[in-house]
């Protein structure tokens, strides 16, 4: 939480306001939502969010236009890149079991305005994603009935020819979204049951495709006669990996649901790992079957799987594939409608968005206002916007969220533990767990050596504390003791975690600069070879130097919850991959993104910054100050006083003897 010392300039205080961090309660299992989701529920939510229409459409499109049969390798690369981001989400979801996903994680470790912008973009991503899936669902169902729904709408209802809008209002897409929002508002268990049904049907269809498809496989379709395994070479595989990466977008629904999980410390990492593994296996195996059934260059990009069975003489199998495709799209639709209101609720509950959306229904324990309002907005987008116009805006907000979450993992790992107002946050699954009683005068402390040390008096306690401090390991965010003689004069005076935070910023800037040079250096920027090479070396050195400086600092000790392995290397690699993929997006996407950011800043400065709960917390009195006072009788009394603002005089005594002090005074009287 930011503090504003007297004498700070208004600009400094304003910047501190923008970058204030969220203070978490000691008991992070406490919630107004209902904790009822098991590991299986979270796993199926993750699978449903990832294995959607992409399995039935994306595999054929990438195989035919970009990669060929080597689409298998593209999915392996994309799955590995997604795993790096999933690691970061799993650590935060287990460590901070609160709804809000990337928004919450950024608020805890980076700052308020950045968290708001991440949440603002994730809201738009979910709205567009849900509307796009609804349009695809409607179009797929319409194609089964030979486009009779579209023809009836254009003939008997209305049609228009406006840029970026659909040629006709898609009433079916809007209707399915409103119906799904209605069901989700009944509670998290109803949403989970619906997702179970559609996910089981979808996975059964995938198993059918794999078994029957391998029976029809012809290895000759990978031969040189048909163009070989990788007809587009390594560049095609990498380009395909960038596209396939978006197939795995959706695992963050697990982190969004952590506040409704029974045991998020275990369930969130396990569900993330299993769901991502199942999704990757499904994409890789289905791609293998598809390219072995028919030659890759003859695939139909719009309905590759159904068309492949039809061409092999099994048109009835196309009906089963169509059922699986519709069920898979239903699961993606449910996941979008499930996670979107919870992000809105988290922002509203923190005071950064309109408080109307923070209300939770006392019966269903879900944010009904957010579900219904944003369900209607999503259905309106599906009603009037064209699918292609919607899809063009996808991905940039998700990639930005992945980048900030990865950066947050590094920042939080090398920060002193500041969760909670009284100490380390409690994440025990038992909400009724009680804190241990205050220590008595005669106490036992376990030292680093493992021995039990007992002290009887305050002087003994002081001596023990001095011995502990002298042998204490350096705290998180401080320079490691080994490097103190070499870098102590340069970095030793910095606050714990300050150097790491600066290095993370340098890491992001160098990643962006490096990717810009790689992507645009030789073409759009037309840099000469010497300039191109020099910039590459400079930015690579900055990236490596930032990683090295972070590694030279002490991380937090091992936690009982899941932790990302190989920090800072794993999050740094995720940052670089996400930034590289962002550079691949079209300039129109960046223009739309900039406009949406401008709207978000207007909302934040018009409402959020004035109603922020962290801002109101700063106006409350500071913590009580404790002092030890020796009375004439020789007894020790602990007095507690509220800290007064500078310039004010405290004319009244506010001494409250603690139980320990009272005991000490009584003992002194007896003596």
ABEGO torsion letter per residue (X at the ends): XBBBBBGBBAAAAAAAAAABBBBBBABAABBABBBABBAAAAAAAAAAAABBAAAAAAAAAAAAAAAEAAAAAAAAAAAAAAAAAAAAAAAAAAABBBBGEAAAAAAAAAEAAAAAAAAAAAAAAAAAAAAAAAAAAAAAAAAAAGGAAAAAAAAABBBBBBBGBBABBBAAAAAAAAAAAAAAAAEAAAAAAAAAAAAAAAAAAAAAAAAAAAAABBAAAABAAAGEABAAEAAAAAAAAAAAAAAABGAAAAAAAAAABABAAAAAAAAAAAAAAAAAAAAAAAAAAAAAABBAAABBAABAAAAAAAAAGBAAAAAAAAAAAAAAAAAAAAAAAAAAAAAAAAAAAAGABBAAAABBBAAAGBBAAAAAAAAAAAAAAAAABBAAAAAAABGAAAAAAAAAAAAAAAAAAABBBABEAAEBBBABABAABBBBBBBBABBBBBBAAGBBBBBABAAAAAAAAAAAAAABBBBBGBBBAAAAAAAAAAAAABBBGAAAAAAAAAAAAAAAAAAAAAAAAABAAGBBAAAAAAAAAAAAAAAAAAAAAAAABBBBBBBABBBBBGOAAAAAAAAAAAAAAAAABBAAAAAAAAAAAAAAAAAAAAAAAAABAAAAAAABBBBBBBBBBBBAAGBBBBBBBBBBBBGBBBABBBBBBBAAAAAAAAAAAAX
